[in-house]
Amino acid sequence: MHYLRPDTLHDALAALQSTDLCIAAGCTDLFPATQARRLPGPVLDISGLAELRGISRSTDGWKIGANTTWSDLVRAELPPAFRGLQLAAREVGAKQIQNRGTIAGNLCNASPAADGVPPLLTLDAEVELSSADGGRKLPLGNFLTGPRQTALRKGEMVTAIHVPETAVRGEADFLKLGARAYLVISIAMCAARIEIIDNHVTDAALAVGSCGPVAARLSEVEAALTGRPLDPALITDAAVSAALSPIDDVRADADYRARAAAELLRRSVARLGRVEAA
C-alpha cells in the first residue's frame, strides 16, 4: 500500500492532483467502512497538517479548519449561535471518536445522519474546496448531493468550513432521537437558531437530519416563525412533513420520522425561547 503523509497543504494538493488517493484524517468513518485489516489503495494522510486545524475569526465571519476535531469544537469559546454545533459535537460517538473525528470528515462521509450537518446548515455554512489549481466555496446544502455523495471533484479536498458573520446571531440548539443517547444512528435530529428582538423573532434557521437523503433547511417553517412572537405551535407536523422527504428503514417509518422531527423542532425552539427570556 502506498502511504503519503505530507507536511504541508501544498504537498498534499500536489499529490492529490497526480494520483487517486484515499484521504485519511481522523479515520473514524474510514476504517469501519473499509471492513479490512488495512486501508486498500494509496492513502493520503492529512492528519499532520496543523494548518487545517483550529477555529479563527475575521471580519467576514468564522473559519473552522478541516482537521478540527469534535473535542476542539466542544472546548472552543464560541458565540451562542454555535451552541447547536457544540451540542452536536458532544453526541458524536464516544469521547475517543470526538477526540479523533474531524468536522470535514463528517461532511465528506455524507451520511444522512451526520450530526454536524443540521447545525452547520442553520449557520449558513460554506465548504471550502481546494486543489492544486485553486479553490472554490460551496454552500453546504450544495456540497451534499445525496447519501454518501458530495460535489467534490477529482483532485479536490475540503480544507475549511466558513460561517458568515450574518449567521452568527441569536441562540442555537440541537436535539436528536435514537434508541439511546450515544453510539447509535439517529431516527431524527434537528438544529435551530433563533434571534428574538423586542419579543419578536427576527431570524429563524431550522434544519432536520436523518429523515431523508440529505439534511435540509425548512425555509417555509422558518418564515412562519419570523416577524411574530415565538410560538413553537407554528411548527406543525404537516409543514415539517411537506418540507422533508422522509425515508423508511429498520429504525423507523417515514411518517414516524416526520412527526418526530416536528416534535424535536418544537421542543428545541421552546428551549430557545426560555433562554432568550432568561
Buried (B, 14 or more C-beta within 10 A) or exposed (E): EEEBBBEEBEBBBBBBBEEEBBBBBBBBBBEEEEEEEEBEEBBBBBBBBEBBBBBEEEEEBBBBBBBBBBBBBBEBEBBBBBBBBBBBBBBBBEEEBBBBBBBBBBBBBBBBBBBBBBBBBBBBBBBBBBBBEEEBEBEBBEBBBEEEEBBBEEBBBBBBBBBEEEBBBBBBBBBBBBEEEEEBBBBBBBBBBBBBEEEEBEBBBBBBBBBBBBBBBBEEBBEBBBEEEBBBEBBEBEBBBEBBEBBEEEBBEBEBBBBBBBBBBBBBBBBBBEBBEE
